[in-house]
């Protein structure tokens, strides 16, 4: 399709459309000029402009009183003029086009606003999380300077322990943020969810035992699925770690899997401290955390990974009774 020309927003054709607020038919413009032997400069310009862009009809798109666009049609293949019924139909669909375009613009604006809001949340979270380890490093730096002068070996040893630990904390935070912001591409294989769960649980067995957390497994007969095993491991690791940390005085961790309507349903339940109802809606937001320690990126990364696998994740919690995460893959 050949583009015949570009119409600038300051074009007289645009001004004319804004005044008449209806479709313009080239043949009608020519007829009006010839019948009146008109020297109307605007109408002559409209005629020439319609010919330049090869438009037999030019239809304006109005959103309320704002002209937001136009669409044009060339001559009919049978060379017939556009009838009144044709023009009425074009006027009707032009209103629908205008509504659709306005909704698309509004959607884009909302998306942009959401992006800016998310960026503000991430920036504030980063500043808050980095501030604490930096304060520790700065404090230790001041102390070690004096310690070097006085020969205080104990402070120097503390410096050697604290600073690398705090630097690693910042490094982990940045790495997690990069994982959230620019996730690696999915590398899917046909895998068994139960095997992945078993592999992850082996890493926690000793810690769970030491913290007096009883583990109950109820793995059903599930089929293999095309998933990224490493990323799904990260999902289970994050959720099990959250469950473990929510039971400082011991408790019960129950993990189950089953096949429901060709979807694998995994439930990870704990008998921990639970989450307040007003905080549940923010649980998957980056940098939102209910724990004293933690950057609040684990569940945000978990949510993104599940969604990238076209899955769903839900959370149900009662303060003082525990929390259940339900995944559908």
C-alpha positions as CSV (number, residue, x, y, z in Angstrom):
1,X,0.0,0.0,0.0
2,X,1.4,3.3,-1.1
3,X,1.2,6.2,1.4
4,X,0.2,9.3,-0.7
5,X,1.1,12.0,1.8
6,X,1.3,13.2,5.4
7,X,-1.1,15.7,6.8
8,X,0.3,18.1,9.3
9,X,-1.9,19.1,12.3
10,X,-1.8,22.7,11.1
11,X,-3.1,21.8,7.6
12,X,-6.2,23.7,6.5
13,X,-7.9,20.4,5.8
14,X,-7.7,19.7,9.6
15,X,-9.1,23.1,10.3
16,X,-12.0,22.5,7.9
17,X,-12.8,19.1,9.5
18,X,-12.8,20.6,12.9
19,X,-15.4,23.2,11.7
20,X,-17.8,21.0,9.8
21,X,-17.4,18.0,12.1
22,X,-18.5,15.5,9.5
23,X,-17.1,13.3,6.7
24,X,-15.9,15.2,3.6
25,X,-16.6,13.7,0.1
26,X,-14.4,14.9,-2.7
27,X,-17.2,14.7,-5.3
28,X,-19.4,16.9,-3.1
29,X,-16.6,19.5,-2.7
30,X,-16.0,19.6,-6.5
31,X,-19.8,19.9,-7.1
32,X,-20.1,22.7,-4.7
33,X,-17.2,24.6,-6.2
34,X,-18.5,24.1,-9.8
35,X,-22.1,24.9,-9.0
36,X,-21.3,28.2,-7.3
37,X,-18.3,29.0,-9.5
38,X,-16.7,29.4,-6.1
39,X,-13.4,31.0,-5.5
40,X,-13.4,29.9,-1.8
41,X,-9.7,29.4,-1.1
42,X,-10.3,27.0,1.8
43,X,-12.6,24.8,-0.2
44,X,-10.2,24.7,-3.2
45,X,-7.4,23.8,-0.8
46,X,-9.5,21.0,0.7
47,X,-10.2,19.7,-2.9
48,X,-6.5,19.8,-3.8
49,X,-5.5,18.2,-0.5
50,X,-8.0,15.3,-0.9
51,X,-6.6,14.7,-4.4
52,X,-3.1,14.8,-3.1
53,X,-3.7,12.1,-0.6
54,X,-5.9,10.1,-3.0
55,X,-8.9,10.4,-0.7
56,X,-12.5,10.2,-2.1
57,X,-13.8,10.5,1.5
58,X,-12.1,11.9,4.6
59,X,-13.7,10.9,7.9
60,X,-12.8,12.8,11.1
61,X,-12.5,11.0,14.5
62,X,-13.8,13.0,17.3
63,X,-13.5,12.3,21.1
64,X,-16.0,14.8,22.6
65,X,-14.9,18.0,20.7
66,X,-11.3,17.0,20.1
67,X,-10.2,15.8,16.7
68,X,-7.9,12.9,17.5
69,X,-7.5,11.5,14.0
70,X,-8.8,10.9,10.5
71,X,-9.2,8.0,8.1
72,X,-9.6,8.2,4.3
73,X,-11.0,6.0,1.6
74,X,-10.0,6.0,-2.0
75,X,-12.5,5.7,-4.9
76,X,-14.7,2.6,-5.1
77,X,-13.5,-0.1,-7.5
78,X,-16.8,0.2,-9.4
79,X,-16.2,4.0,-9.7
80,X,-19.6,4.7,-8.0
81,X,-20.0,7.7,-5.7
82,X,-20.3,7.2,-2.0
83,X,-24.0,7.2,-1.1
84,X,-25.7,8.9,1.9
85,X,-26.0,5.4,3.5
86,X,-22.2,4.9,3.0
87,X,-21.5,8.2,4.7
88,X,-23.9,7.5,7.6
89,X,-22.2,4.1,8.1
90,X,-18.7,5.7,8.1
91,X,-19.9,8.3,10.6
92,X,-21.1,5.6,12.9
93,X,-17.9,3.5,12.8
94,X,-15.8,6.7,13.1
95,X,-17.3,7.2,16.6
96,X,-16.4,3.6,17.5
97,X,-12.9,4.1,16.2
98,X,-12.5,7.3,18.2
99,X,-13.6,5.5,21.4
100,X,-11.2,2.6,20.8
101,X,-8.3,5.0,20.2
102,X,-9.1,7.0,23.3
103,X,-9.2,3.9,25.4
104,X,-5.9,2.8,23.9
105,X,-4.4,6.2,24.8
106,X,-5.8,6.0,28.3
107,X,-4.4,2.5,28.8
108,X,-1.0,3.6,27.7
109,X,-1.1,6.6,30.2
110,X,-2.2,4.2,33.0
111,X,0.7,1.8,32.1
112,X,3.2,4.7,32.1
113,X,1.8,6.0,35.5
114,X,2.1,2.5,36.9
115,X,5.7,2.2,35.6
116,X,6.6,5.5,37.3
117,X,4.9,4.4,40.5
118,X,6.8,1.1,40.4
119,X,10.1,2.9,39.7
120,X,9.5,5.2,42.8
121,X,8.8,2.1,44.9
122,X,12.0,0.4,43.8
123,X,14.1,3.5,44.2
124,X,12.8,4.1,47.7
125,X,13.3,0.4,48.6
126,X,16.8,0.4,47.2
127,X,17.7,3.5,49.2
128,X,16.3,2.1,52.4
129,X,18.0,-1.3,52.1
130,X,21.4,0.0,51.1
131,X,21.3,2.7,53.7
132,X,21.7,0.3,56.7
133,X,24.8,-1.6,55.5
134,X,26.4,1.6,54.3
135,X,25.9,3.1,57.7
136,X,27.6,0.1,59.3
137,X,30.5,0.3,56.8
138,X,30.9,4.1,57.4
139,X,30.8,3.6,61.2
140,X,33.4,0.8,61.1
141,X,35.6,2.8,58.8
142,X,35.7,5.7,61.3
143,X,36.4,3.2,64.2
144,X,39.2,1.3,62.3
145,X,41.0,4.6,61.5
146,X,41.4,5.3,65.2
147,X,42.1,1.6,65.9
148,X,45.0,1.7,63.5
149,X,46.5,4.7,65.4
150,X,46.0,3.1,68.8
151,X,46.7,-0.5,67.8
152,X,43.2,-1.7,68.8
153,X,43.4,-5.2,67.3
154,X,39.9,-6.2,68.5
155,X,38.3,-3.4,66.5
156,X,40.4,-4.2,63.4
157,X,39.2,-7.8,63.6
158,X,35.6,-6.7,63.9
159,X,36.2,-4.5,60.8
160,X,37.4,-7.6,58.9
161,X,34.2,-9.5,59.8
162,X,31.6,-6.8,59.5
163,X,32.6,-4.9,56.3
164,X,32.8,-8.0,53.9
165,X,29.5,-9.2,55.3
166,X,27.7,-5.8,54.7
167,X,29.3,-5.5,51.2
168,X,28.0,-9.0,50.4
169,X,24.6,-7.9,51.6
170,X,24.6,-5.0,49.2
171,X,25.8,-7.2,46.4
172,X,23.0,-9.7,47.0
173,X,20.5,-6.9,47.0
174,X,21.7,-5.6,43.7
175,X,21.8,-9.1,42.2
176,X,18.3,-9.8,43.3
177,X,17.1,-6.5,41.9
178,X,18.7,-7.3,38.5
179,X,17.1,-10.7,38.5
180,X,13.7,-9.1,39.2
181,X,14.2,-6.2,36.7
182,X,15.8,-8.3,33.9
183,X,15.0,-11.9,34.4
184,X,16.9,-14.6,32.5
185,X,15.1,-16.3,29.6
186,X,13.2,-19.4,30.4
187,X,15.1,-22.6,29.6
188,X,12.2,-25.2,29.7
189,X,12.6,-28.9,30.0
190,X,10.1,-31.7,30.7
191,X,10.4,-32.0,34.5
192,X,8.7,-33.7,37.4
193,X,7.6,-31.2,40.0
194,X,7.9,-33.7,42.8
195,X,11.5,-34.3,42.1
196,X,12.3,-30.6,42.1
197,X,10.4,-30.2,45.5
198,X,12.4,-33.2,46.9
199,X,15.7,-31.6,45.7
200,X,14.9,-28.3,47.3
201,X,13.7,-29.9,50.6
202,X,17.0,-31.7,51.0
203,X,18.7,-28.3,51.4
204,X,16.4,-27.4,54.3
205,X,16.1,-30.7,56.1
206,X,18.8,-30.0,58.7
207,X,17.7,-26.4,59.4
208,X,14.1,-27.5,59.8
209,X,15.1,-30.2,62.3
210,X,17.3,-27.8,64.2
211,X,14.4,-25.3,64.4
212,X,12.0,-28.0,65.6
213,X,9.8,-27.7,62.4
214,X,8.0,-30.9,61.4
215,X,7.9,-31.6,57.7
216,X,4.9,-33.3,56.1
217,X,4.9,-34.2,52.4
218,X,1.9,-35.3,50.4
219,X,3.1,-35.6,46.8
220,X,0.5,-36.8,44.3
221,X,1.0,-38.6,41.0
222,X,1.6,-35.6,38.8
223,X,2.6,-35.6,35.1
224,X,5.8,-34.0,33.8
225,X,5.5,-30.4,32.6
226,X,7.6,-28.1,30.4
227,X,9.2,-25.8,33.0
228,X,12.5,-24.0,33.7
229,X,13.7,-26.3,36.6
230,X,16.2,-23.7,38.0
231,X,13.7,-20.9,38.2
232,X,11.0,-23.2,39.6
233,X,13.6,-24.3,42.2
234,X,14.0,-20.6,43.1
235,X,10.3,-20.3,43.6
236,X,10.1,-23.3,46.0
237,X,13.3,-22.1,47.8
238,X,11.8,-18.6,48.4
239,X,8.5,-20.0,49.6
240,X,10.0,-22.7,51.9
241,X,12.5,-20.2,53.3
242,X,9.6,-17.8,54.1
243,X,7.7,-20.5,55.8
244,X,10.8,-21.5,57.9
245,X,11.4,-17.9,59.0
246,X,7.8,-17.5,60.0
247,X,8.1,-20.3,62.6
248,X,10.9,-19.1,65.0
249,X,9.6,-21.3,67.7
250,X,9.0,-24.4,65.6
251,X,5.8,-25.6,63.9
252,X,4.7,-27.7,61.0
253,X,5.5,-27.3,57.3
254,X,3.2,-29.1,54.9
255,X,3.9,-29.4,51.2
256,X,1.6,-31.1,48.8
257,X,1.2,-31.6,45.0
258,X,-1.7,-32.9,42.9
259,X,-3.0,-32.9,39.4
260,X,-6.2,-30.9,39.0
261,X,-7.8,-30.4,35.6
262,X,-4.4,-31.0,33.9
263,X,-2.8,-28.4,36.1
264,X,-0.3,-29.1,38.8
265,X,-1.4,-27.7,42.2
266,X,1.3,-27.2,44.8
267,X,0.5,-26.0,48.3
268,X,3.1,-24.9,50.8
269,X,1.6,-24.3,54.3
270,X,3.1,-23.3,57.6
271,X,1.8,-22.8,61.1
272,X,3.8,-19.6,61.6
273,X,2.9,-16.1,62.7
274,X,0.8,-15.4,59.6
275,X,0.3,-12.1,57.7
276,X,-2.2,-9.3,58.5
277,X,-5.1,-9.1,56.1
278,X,-4.3,-5.5,55.1
279,X,-0.8,-6.5,54.1
280,X,-1.7,-9.5,51.9
281,X,-2.5,-7.3,48.9
282,X,1.1,-6.0,48.9
283,X,2.8,-9.3,49.5
284,X,4.2,-9.7,46.0
285,X,5.3,-6.0,45.6
286,X,9.0,-5.4,45.3
287,X,10.6,-4.3,48.6
288,X,7.5,-5.0,50.6
289,X,8.3,-7.2,53.6
290,X,6.8,-8.1,56.9
291,X,10.2,-9.3,58.3
292,X,12.7,-7.3,60.3
293,X,15.4,-8.6,58.0
294,X,15.0,-9.0,54.3
295,X,14.9,-6.9,51.2
296,X,11.4,-7.9,50.1
297,X,12.4,-9.1,46.7
298,X,11.9,-12.9,47.2
299,X,8.2,-13.0,46.7
300,X,8.3,-10.4,43.9
301,X,10.7,-12.6,42.0
302,X,8.6,-15.7,42.8
303,X,5.5,-14.0,41.5
304,X,7.2,-13.0,38.2
305,X,8.6,-16.5,37.6
306,X,5.2,-18.1,38.2
307,X,3.5,-15.7,35.8
308,X,6.2,-16.3,33.2
309,X,5.3,-19.9,33.3
310,X,1.6,-18.9,32.7
311,X,0.8,-20.0,36.2
312,X,-1.0,-18.5,39.2
313,X,0.0,-18.0,42.8
314,X,-2.3,-17.2,45.6
315,X,-1.8,-16.6,49.3
316,X,-4.1,-17.2,52.3
317,X,-3.1,-16.3,55.8
318,X,-4.4,-15.9,59.3
319,X,-2.4,-14.0,61.9
320,X,-1.2,-16.4,64.6
321,X,-2.3,-19.5,62.6
322,X,-0.1,-19.6,59.5
323,X,0.1,-19.1,55.8
324,X,-0.6,-21.1,52.7
325,X,0.8,-20.4,49.2
326,X,-1.0,-22.2,46.4
327,X,0.6,-22.5,43.0
328,X,-1.0,-23.6,39.8
329,X,1.3,-24.6,36.9
